[in-house]
Amino acid sequence: MINYQIRRPHSYSAALMASNTKLILALFGLLIATATVATGYTNHTVGGDAGWFFHSKTNKSATNYTSWAANQTFSLGDYLIFRTTTNQTVIQTYNETTYRNCTTDDTSDTDTFQYNGGNTDFDQSLTIEVPLTIEGANYYFSDASDGVQCQRGMAFKILVRHGNGLPPSLNQPPPPPYVEAPSDPAQSPPVTINGESPSLNNKAAVGGTNTGVMLCLLFFGVTSSLMTLMC
């Protein structure tokens, strides 16, 4: 039996190698771009190491929150992380008048929100996660002690830019308004759930880990296949 070997022209192999190299580089660029988008959100710890605290003995805030905010860049999908206690409150508003008055009196349910994490005990450690879902001016303050904390520095304003836009976890329509069911002795009473801070689900910091792993596996798989074809 005679074995015939077909040798590819050298020019053909060189062209194939150049083409495969370009494809590998393109896939690598796509991998980097996708990973960048997947981790394009940031969790901002309000006040940095100082946290969100008011010192009653000195009657001052733990740090200058306006200066802290001025050194940050905020985008849709980011989160503000308030590391605090139940001695302070976290008020989010889009109403500048409410912000300047340091009070939630006469505010609207559509532009001012209070986060308490569901904890009502005094002097308890608390972490509150606030998503940034509206572009433009966002205002934050603590109205504890009849607004004294706000007046003494526990307040700051930020400007939220579009960035990558809202992630799917935050880009959802609001739930329908609650309507109480008709009274019926045969039915169990409705269960009331104390509202807590929104779940931190923007994949910031560790965001996109699963996506990155899958893309890496895809990249190396395609690379291995191409190397096999080149041999």
N, C-alpha and C positions, 0 to 999 in steps of 0.2 A: 504494500500500500504506500502510495506516495503522498506525503503531507505537503500541501502548498501553503505558504505564508504570504499574506498580502501586506506589504509594507506601505504605510501611509507616507506620502511625500512630506518632507521636512517642513515645507511651507505651510501645509495643511495643519500639522500639529502645532506650529507656532501661532497660527491664526486662531485655532481652537483655544489654546492656552490664554492668549490675549483676551479673547471674548469671555472666557470663564473668569478671568481675573477681574474684568470690568463688572461682571454680574455679582461676584463676591463682594466687591467694594460697594456696589449699589445696595445689596442686602445689608451690609454692615451699616451704611448710612441710614437706611430705613430703621434698623434696630435702634440706633442712637436717637433718632428723631422721635420714635414711638415712646421710648423710655423717658425722654424729656417731657413729652406731653403728659404721660401717665403720672409723673411726679411733680406736675406744675403747680401744685397748691401748697400753701404754707400754714402751719399752726403757729400763731403768735401768742406767746405767754405774756399776758398783760403785766407791765411793770418789770419784766425780766425776773431776776432773782428776788426782787423786793415783793413780788406778788401784788395782790389787790387788798391792801390793808389800811386801816386808819388807827393811829395811835391816840387813844383817848387821853393819855397823860400829857402829851405834848400838844394835843389838839391839831395834829398835822397828818397829812397822808404819808404813806411809807416812802413815796418817791414822787417825782414830778412826772405825772402821766402824760401831760401835754408834750414834754420833751421826749419821752419815750415814743409816743406815737409819731412824732416828727421824723424819727429815724427809721421808720418802717415803711414798707410798700405793701399796700393792701389790694387784693383782687377778689373778684367773685369766686366763691368756692373755698376761700380761706376760712379759718376759724380763729376766733379770739378765745384763748384759754384763761379763765379767771381762776387763779389759785388763791382762795380766800377762806373766810369763815362766815357763819351765819350772822356775825355782827355787822357785816356790810351787805348791801344789796347790789344787784346788777340791773340797771335800767338801760334799755336800748330804745332810742327814739330817732325819728327822722324829722322831728319838729324842733326847730332851733329855739323857739320861745319856751317850750317845755324844758329844754336843756339849760337855758339861761336862768330860768326861775327855780331850778333845782327841786322841782316837785312834779308829781304825777297827777296832781289835782286838775280836774277838768280836761283830761287828755282823752284822745280817741283810741279805741281798741285797734284801729288800723295803722296807727303810726307810733305807738308806744307799747313796749312789752317789758315785763319784769320776770327775771329768771331766778328761781330759788332752788332748783334741783330737787324739789320735793321734800326738803329738810326744813322743819320749822323750829327745831330746838336751838337754843341760844348757845353761842360760842362753840359750834361744831365745825370741824374742817370740811371744806367744800371745794369741789372743782366744777366749774360751770363752763360749758362749751357753747359758744355762740357762733352760728354760721353767718357769713357775709353773703347775703342774697340779693341786695339792691345796690346798684351803682350810685355814686355820688356821695353826699354828706351823710355820715352816720354818727350819732352822738351817744355817749355812754356816761353814766354817773351813778353814784350811790346816794339814795335819798334818805338813808338812815339818819337818826337823830334830828328829825324834822328838817332835813336838807343841810344840816351843818357840815356833814362830811363832804358833800358836793361843794359847798361854799369854801371849804378849806383845802380843796385840791383834788378830791376824788371825782374827777370829771375829765373827759378828753373827747376830741373830735377827730374823725378820720375821713379820708376821701377814698372811696373804693372804686378802682378802675375795672375795666371789663376783663382783662387778662385772657385766660382760656375759656371764660364763660362758666356757667354753673355745671358741675358734674351731674350725671343722671340721678344720683342719690338725692340731690337738692332741687333738681329741676322737675318738680312734681306739682300738679295743681293742688290748691288748698282743699282740705276735706270738706264735705257738705256740712252745713250747720246742724247741730244736734237738735232733734225733735223728740220730745218725751212721748213715750208710747202711751196709748190709752190705758186708763186704770182697769186692771183685771185681777181679781183676787187669785185666779188660777195660775197667774204668771208670776215668776220671781221678779223682785224689784231690780231695776237696772244697777249695774256695778259702776261706781264712780272711781275713776283712776286719776290720782293726783298727777298733774302735768309736770314733766321733767324737761331738762334741757334736751335739745335735739341730739340724736346720736352722732358721734364724730365719725362720719363715714365718707370723707372726701379723699381718703387714701393719701393724705399728706404725710410727708416724712418717710413713711414706709409704703406710700401709695405705689400701686403698679408693680408690686413685687412679683405677684403671680404672673402678670402679663410679661414682665421682663424675663422671667424664667422660661416661659413658653417660647418667647421669641429667640432666646439664646439657643434652646434645643432645636428650634426650627433652623436657625442659622447654621449650627454645626452639622445638622443632618444634611442640609442642602450642600454645604461645603464638602462633606465627605463624598456625597454622590458625584459632585463635579470632579473631585480629585480622582475618583474611580474611572470616570469617563476619559480623563486626560491620560491615564496610564495606557 
